[in-house]
Amino acid sequence: MLGHITGLFFNPETAWQNIKADLDKGSCHTTALVIILALIPPVCGYIGTTTVGWQFGPGEPMKLTSSSAGTIAVLYFFAIIVGINTVAMAIRWMSQTYEAEVKYQYALALSTFTATPLLLVGVFEIYPVLWINFLVGLAALAVSVRLLYTGVPIILDVNKDRGFLYSSSIMAFGLIALVAMLVVTALLWGFGLEPTFTQ
C-alpha cells in the first residue's frame, strides 16, 4: 500500500495501473488504509490545538481544552470516514451514466487514494498556523485533483473523454459534500458542540 502512495506522487499513471492490477487480483485492501489515513488529521489537529494553539496575528495563541479538542477530533475522524465512503458510493452510483461497471472496492480505492494527499498534509495541523496550513492544503488539493483526473480512466476502465466528464462529476459531488459538511458543522456548533478555548 505504501508503495502505491509514494508512486502516486512521482508517477501517478503507473501507480494507478498497479493499484488496478492489485484490485483485479483482490490484493488491494483499502479499508485499513482509510482508517490509518483518516487518523492523521484528527490526531495532529488534537495535538496542535491543545499544545501549540492557533495564532491569528499578534497576541497569544488560542488553545482548545483537551475535552473540546477530543470531541472535535473524534467527529473529524468520523467525518473523514463518512466522506470517503460517501464519495465512493457516489462514484459507483454515477457509473451507470458513464457506462462503467464499478465495484464498490474499486470506487473506495479511487476515493481513498485520491484523498491521500489531503489526508497526509494533516500532519501540518500539529503546528496550526493559518497561512501555512492554507498553502500546504492548496498544494495537496492540486495533487488530489490531478490524481482524480488520471485515476478515473484507469481504475474505472473508461476512455479518457468519459473519464474527464466522470472526474468532473466526482469533483462537483465533492464540492457539494464539502458545503454539506460545513452546514453540519455550523448546526453542531449551534447545538452546543462549539470549541471551548482555554483561558
N, C-alpha and C positions, 0 to 999 in steps of 0.2 A: 504493500500500500504506500509506504513512504517513498519508494522509488517512483511511483506514479506521480506523487505530489511534486517532487523535485523536477521530474520530466515535464510536467505541465508548465513550469516557469521557463524552462530553457528550450524545449522542443514540443510544443503542445500537440501538434498533429500526430507525431509518433506516440506520445503518451496516451492520447485518446485511442489510438489504434490498439495499443497494448491493453488499455482498460477494456475495450470492446472484446478483445480476444479472451481476457480473463472472465468477462461476463458470459461469453458464449460457452466457456468451459465450466462455468459455475464456480469459479475460484475467486471471485471478487465479492467480498462480503463488506458492504459499506455501512451496515448498521453500527458496528463497533466504531468505525471511523467517524460517523456522525456524532456519536456520544463524546468521543475524545476531543474532536474539534470544537464541539459546542461547549465544552468546559473551559476552553481557553479565555474567551472574552469575559464571562462572569467571574471567574476566579481572579483574573488580573484586574478587572474592574473593582472587585471587592477589596483587594489589596491596595490598589491605588487610591480609592475614595476614602478608605479608613486610615491609611498611614501618610500618604502624601497630600491628598486633597486637591480639588480643582482650584485653579487660580485665575481670576478674571481681572487682569490689570494689576495695579499696585495694591498692596494690602495682604492680610493673612489669607492663606488658603482655606477653602471651605471643605471640611471633612464631614463624612456621614458617620452616624453612630453604627456600631457593629450590627445591631439588630436590624436597623433600616437597610444597611448595605447588604446584609444577608438575605433579607426578603427580596430585595431588588435582584440580587444575583440568582436566586432560585427561579424567580419569574423570568429573568433574562435567559437562563438556560432552557427553560421550557418553551419560551417564545422562539428560540433558535430551532429547537427540535421540531416544533409545530410548523414553523416557517419552511424549513427544508422539506418536510414531508408534504406540506400543502402544495408547494411548487411542484414536487414530484407527481402528486395526484393531478395537478393542472396539466402537466406535460403529457401524462397518459391520457387524460380526457381530450386534450386538443389533438391527439394523434390521429383521430378519425378524420379530421378536417384536412390533414396533410398526407393522408393515405399511407400512414405508417402504423404498423402493429407494434406497440411498445409494451413490454412487460414492466411491471412496477419496479423491479430491481434495476432495470436499465434507466428508468426515469429518476430513481433515487440516486443512482451513481452520477448521472448528469447533474442533478441538483446539488449533490454534495461536493463534487469536485469543482463545480463552477463557483460555489460559495467559499471554497477553501481559502483563497487569498484574503477575503474579508474576515474570515474567522481567525486566520493566523495573525493579522495585524492587531487583533485584540490584545496581543502582548503589550502593545504600546499603552494600554489602559493602566498599566502599572504606574506610569508617570503621566497622569491626566492633565496635559497642557492642551488647551483647545486647538491652537493653530497647528501643533504637531500632529495631533490626532486627526484633524481635518485633512491635512496634506497627505498623510500616510493612508488614510481611508480613501481619499480620492484616487491615489495611485492603485490601491487594491481594487477599487471599483473598476478602473480601466482594464486591469488584468482580468477580472472576472467577466467583464463584457466580452473581451477577446476570447476567453475560454469558452463562453457560451456559443459564440458565433462559429468557432472552429469545431466545437464538440458535437453540436446538434446533428450535422450531416453524418458524422462518423458513428456516433453512438446509436442514433435513431434510424440510421440507414435510409436517409433521404438524399435526393440530389441537392446540389449547392443552392439552387434558386429557391426550392421549397425550404431548405434549411435556413436560408436568410429570413424568409417570412415567418417560419416556425419560431426562430430565435427572437424575432421582433415581437411576436405574440407573447412569448415567455417573459420578455422584458416588460411589456405592458402589464402583464399579470403581476410581476414582481413589484412594479410601482404602485399598483392598486393595493397589493398586500401591505406594502410599507405604509401607505396612508391609513389603511385599516388598523395597523398596529399602533400608529400614533394616536388614533382616536381611542383605541382601547386603553392606551397609557393615560391619556387625559381623563378618561372615565374612572380608571382605577385611582388616580390621584384625587379625583372628586369624591370618591368613596372612602377616603382616609388612608390610602397607601402611598401618600406623597413622601418624599425623602425627609428624614429627620437629621438635622445638622447638629454637630457638637458645638458647644459654646466657646 
